Amino acid sequence: MSRELGNYNKRRENRIWTKDKCIKLVICVMIVPVWLTSMFYNLASVQRVIFTTKLASTSKHLFSPSHDLQLTEHQHYCDVSLRNTSLTYRFIDDAISYMKFRPRRAVLPEAYIHFTSGCSTYRSNRGFLMKNSTKREESFPIAYTLMVYKHVEQVERLLKAIYRPHNVYCVHVDGKSPLHVFKAIRSIAYCLPNVFLVSNRTNVIWGEFSVLEPEINCLKELFVHKVKWRYVINLTGQEYPLKTNYKLVMILRSIKGANDIDGSAAQIGSKGPYYSRIKGRPPPPHGITPCKGLVHLAASRKFVDYVLHNKTALDFLEWCKSMDIPDETYFNSLNNNKHLQSPGSFTGDIEDETRDSFIRYKIFDYDYGKCGSKYTVRGVCIQGITDLHLLTTSNKLFVNKFMYEFQPLAYDCLENWYFNQVKLEMAGQLEFNTTVYEKSTIVRYRYTPPEVV
């Protein structure tokens, strides 16, 4: 009896052990792949950070910021795209295939904390121009507002193009941006003299006053900055210059205090597609007729003084706070209502279709056939390789827009072209014809306040 009981207990223990073993085996089968995936993902992230860290410490690329530009084949696509207005379908297909199999090696935001641990080394390795500006540039400093949300590397590359130590830059990082993006931008700004983050961060929501608010906050801090800049230009992280700093100075000097602020799209009256933006609101103060235009501007210091300190401008700002998409109305209306006589404002026909504007190269979906790539959900053309020739031969100052994931070769080629222009200027080739700007309608019809005796 005892022997049978012992055998029974042994068989029972074996069954329990086998059952436990099966459960453990099932758990291992379920968990191990997840653990391995996580391990490889973390390893890949570490390797990417190590790669970008080595990249920063071992390479100098002042005029070739994209390392793939060293490849002959890459340069071939740039040369053909920049030289030709019309590209063949075969070339476009080849270029798209080339980009597909050679994706951009993006720098992680976290890597910038390491990059900027030594500011002097960071500025040198990442190619920021800290000297060699002309006396003409240094005597005409430019201020920038820069609104950013994501893609730290793209923001850095834009800053590298427009940065000069005698200019001044106010950067706003959207309050909704991830913390590591904010920290990366902050670390870059810390290493660049005259680049600072605006004191108050805003959660930007398209169509609301929160889009305009950080612009106003930046203007306030720029106006009291020690650098007595002459003009201010507003940018986002998805734009890029088409003119070097030297050429920008020459252009802004040539327009003689005029503002390049759009407003020719329409006046917002009791009828029309934009009336819904002000429907139900009381009339604007001081007899102002609201105008709808683009958000981009190149404005004189005197105009910014008017915006920040004139009672009419401040009253109108309060009125704009509850309207839809006020960023497309506020500056435009102050610049295009003749009776306000704001410095450098436009006194011509607001709806004149021949009115000049140079501040931005920007294509919309109603400009049929002018976009060689595709459009955003709001109908703005995303620039690609088929657009490069028109960009580099345009008289516009900046281009909007580049999506960092879309056709990266286009951005790289434009960047390489831009820094080649800088190289030529540093070699003494400073000839630049400003006639088209000097004779523009924004100069001819600008309001010039009488001199105070």
LINSULMO-V830574 format. One record per residue. PSI is psi as a letter, one per 20 degrees, with the letter a starting at -180 (NA if undefined). Layout:
# LINSULMO-V830574
PSI ; PSI
This chain:
# LINSULMO-V830574
g ; h ; g ; g ; h ; g ; h ; g ; h ; g ; h ; g ; h ; g ; g ; g ; g ; g ; g ; h ; g ; g ; g ; h ; g ; g ; g ; g ; h ; h ; g ; g ; h ; g ; g ; g ; g ; g ; g ; h ; g ; h ; g ; g ; g ; g ; h ; g ; g ; g ; g ; h ; g ; h ; g ; h ; i ; i ; q ; p ; l ; g ; j ; m ; h ; p ; h ; i ; i ; i ; p ; g ; g ; g ; h ; g ; h ; g ; g ; g ; h ; h ; h ; p ; g ; p ; q ; q ; h ; g ; g ; g ; g ; g ; g ; g ; g ; g ; h ; g ; i ; m ; q ; p ; n ; q ; p ; q ; h ; h ; h ; h ; g ; g ; g ; j ; h ; o ; g ; g ; g ; g ; h ; g ; h ; i ; k ; p ; o ; i ; a ; j ; q ; r ; h ; h ; g ; h ; i ; m ; q ; q ; q ; q ; p ; o ; o ; q ; g ; a ; m ; g ; h ; h ; g ; g ; h ; g ; h ; h ; g ; i ; p ; p ; i ; i ; a ; q ; p ; p ; p ; p ; p ; p ; i ; i ; q ; q ; h ; h ; g ; g ; h ; g ; g ; h ; h ; g ; h ; h ; i ; o ; p ; j ; p ; q ; p ; q ; g ; p ; q ; p ; o ; p ; p ; p ; i ; r ; h ; i ; h ; h ; g ; h ; g ; g ; g ; g ; h ; g ; h ; h ; h ; j ; q ; h ; o ; m ; r ; h ; q ; q ; p ; p ; r ; r ; i ; j ; r ; q ; q ; i ; q ; r ; h ; g ; h ; g ; g ; g ; g ; h ; h ; h ; i ; l ; i ; q ; p ; n ; p ; r ; j ; i ; g ; q ; q ; n ; b ; i ; r ; r ; i ; j ; h ; h ; h ; j ; p ; i ; q ; r ; q ; q ; q ; k ; k ; p ; o ; p ; q ; p ; a ; r ; i ; q ; q ; o ; q ; r ; h ; h ; g ; h ; g ; g ; g ; h ; i ; p ; h ; g ; g ; h ; g ; h ; g ; g ; h ; i ; h ; j ; r ; p ; l ; h ; h ; j ; h ; f ; h ; g ; g ; h ; i ; j ; o ; h ; i ; h ; l ; q ; p ; j ; r ; p ; j ; a ; o ; h ; j ; o ; i ; j ; p ; q ; p ; i ; h ; p ; o ; p ; p ; r ; i ; i ; m ; p ; i ; i ; p ; j ; e ; r ; q ; r ; h ; j ; k ; p ; p ; p ; p ; a ; h ; i ; i ; g ; g ; h ; g ; i ; j ; q ; j ; r ; h ; r ; q ; p ; r ; p ; p ; h ; i ; p ; m ; h ; h ; g ; g ; g ; g ; g ; g ; g ; g ; g ; h ; h ; h ; g ; g ; g ; g ; h ; j ; j ; n ; j ; p ; p ; p ; j ; g ; h ; g ; h ; j ; r ; h ; h ; g ; h ; k ; q ; p ; o ; q ; q ; p ; p ; NA
